[in-house]
Amino acid sequence: MTRPAPSSDERTPARRKSTLFCFDCDHESPVDGEWEYRTRDRYVEVVCPVCETTITKRPLPDEPRRERATARPSVTWRRAIRTTIQVWRTSVGIGLSSIAALTISHSAGYGQ
């Protein structure tokens, strides 16, 4: 069995989601395409290869990716527990302030 001829839609390459566009010269290319990446003090610039326009600046990570990816389980648990406690304290604080507001409004005669 032979395969049918491709339609005109199948012959033209589809535009990828990860395409960058230069707003000065209308150059377009995939993110991993022909853009120039220039490392500066605390960030990386993505520069158009045609007109030298800076497309975007991205901050450099504070620590190497390997260190972030291999965080010790104890550090991860400590963060999870700390976040849980902060959320609990906030919800208790909101609850107490709501009770105080109701008590004040009731004692002032607004609830009658």
DAWO-V654642 format. One record per pair of residues at least 4 apart in sequence whose C-alpha atoms are under 6 Angstrom apart, sorted by the first residue. I is the first residue (numbers start at 1). J is the second residue. D is the distance in whole Angstrom. If there is no record, write none. Layout:
i->[I;I]
j->[J;J]
d->[D;D]
//
This chain:
i->[6;18;18;19;19;19;20;20;20;20;21;21;22;22;29;35;35;35;36;36;37;37;38;38;39;40;42;42;43;43;43;44;44;45;45;46;46;46;47;47;47;47;48;48;102;105;106;106]
j->[10;30;31;29;30;31;28;29;30;31;27;28;26;27;33;47;48;49;46;47;45;46;44;45;44;44;59;60;58;59;60;57;58;56;57;54;55;56;52;53;54;55;52;53;106;110;110;111]
d->[6;6;6;6;4;6;6;6;6;6;6;5;5;5;6;6;6;6;6;5;6;5;6;5;4;6;6;6;5;4;5;6;5;6;4;6;5;5;6;6;4;6;5;5;6;5;6;5]
//
